[in-house]
Amino acid sequence: MLRIFRQLNAVSFLLICLVGWLLTFTGTAWSGGNTLTLKEAVSAAQLNDPWLVGNLHSQDAIESMSVAAGTLPDPKISLALANMPFDTFDFNQEAMTQLKVGVTQMFARGDSLAIKRKQLETVGSQFPLQRLDRKAKTVVTVSQLWLDAYKAQQSMY
């Protein structure tokens, strides 16, 4: 929980810096020239939010892991040579010369692969909802900052 709180504080700081930058450098927003509307500020904050991009990449990673979790591991092939006469390398010289070829495959118990895949798919389905929540919180935060900046600007005149 503390980690999430720290991330929110860092993101809030990022949003405050972003809105401050937008209000400062978009060209005299309050002097009657180019004004930064609330809608523009919100869309700029959402487009420049690195958390949203990171969340999308995390979702892709979890979805890829769910595909991998539902598959069997690669089979292993073994090749062995026993009792080979190294002086002549003739297979027929000794009757005990053996060539062994083997293939092994590991199988998971019961439905453990399907269960693990389903667990990862469930975790992956949470990411779009997290992004929607983040966008809504961004709208609230940027709107409050925009209104505070507007109030400050109006109080100067």
N, C-alpha and C positions, 0 to 999 in steps of 0.2 A: 504494500500500500504506500509506503514511504517512497519507493522508486517511482510510482505513478505520480505522486504529488510533486516530486522533483522534476519529472518530465513535463508536467503541466506548468510548473513555474518557469521552466526553460522555454516552453512554447509561448507562454504568456509574454515573457520578455521579448521573444522573437516577434510576436505580433505587435507589441507596443513599438518596437524599433521600426517595424515595417510601416505601420501607420504614421509614425513620426517622420519617417523618410518620405513617404508619399505626400504628407501634408507640407513638408518643407521644400522638397525639390520638384514638385509638379508645376511649379511656376505660379507664384503669388496666388495661392488658392483663395485667399480672403480679400485680396485687393480688387476684386471685380474682374480679374482676368480669367484665366482658366481655373475653374473650380472643380474640386474633387468631390463627386457626389458620393453618397453613402453606398449606393449600389456598386460604383467603381471601386471604392475602398474594400468592400467585402469580396468582390470577385478577385481583386489583386491579391488580397491576403490568402484566399483559398488557392489561387494558382501558384503562389510562391511558398506554400506550406510544405516543407520537406517531410513532415510526418506522414502526410497523405501518400506521397510517393513511396516512402519506406514501408508503409502498411500494405500497399499494393504489391511490392516485391516480396514481403513476408507471406502474403496470401499465395503468390505464385510458388514460393518455396514449399509451403505446406502442401499445396495441391500436388506438386511433383513428388514429395515424400509419400503422399498417400498412394500414388500410382506404384512407386517402388515397394512400398510395404505390402502390397497385395500380390507381389510376384515371388516365385520361388528363386532361391539363389542359383547361380550358375552351376551346372554339373562339373565334376572334376574327372579328368581322364588320367589314368596312371599307366605307365609302361615300365616293365621291369625285365631284367635279364639275369638268370641265375645259372650257375655252374657252366659258364661259357669258357672253353679253353682259349686262353689269351695268346698261346704260342702260335696257333694256326687259325683261330677264329672260324673253325668248322663246326657247324651245328650238329653234324652227324658223327663227330669224333667220340663224344661221350654220350651215353644213353641218358644221363641225368640233366642234360642241357634243357633249360626251360625259357620260354618267352611268355611273359604274363602281360595281359592287357586288361585293364579294369575301368569301369565307369561308375562313379558314385554320385548320388543325388540326395540332398538333404530335403526332407519334407517336414513341414511344421505340424505340430499337434493340432488335431481337430480343426476348428475354424479360426485359429489364432491370426492367420493372415487377413482374413476378411474382417475380423473384429478390429485389428490394428488399422486397416485401411479405412473402415467406417469411423473410427475415432478421429483420425487425421482429417477426414472429409468434414466432420462436424466442427472441428477447430477451424478449418478453412472457411466454413460458411459464416463464421462470426465476423470476419474482416470487413465485408461490405457494410455491415451494420455499424462497426466501429468508425468507418469513414464517414457515414452519414451523421453519426453523433458528433464527430470532430468538426464537420462542416457547420453543423448547427451551433456548436459552441464558438466556432470562429465568428459566425454571424453576430452572436450576442456580444462577444468581446470587442470586435471591431466597431459595432454599432455604439457601444458604450464609450469607447475611445473617441469615435468620431463626434458623438454628441458632446463629450467633455471638451473637445477641441473647439467645436462650434460655440459652445457656451462661453469659453474663454475668449474667443474672438469677438463675440457679441458684447461681452462685458467691457472690452477696450473702447468701444465707440459710444 
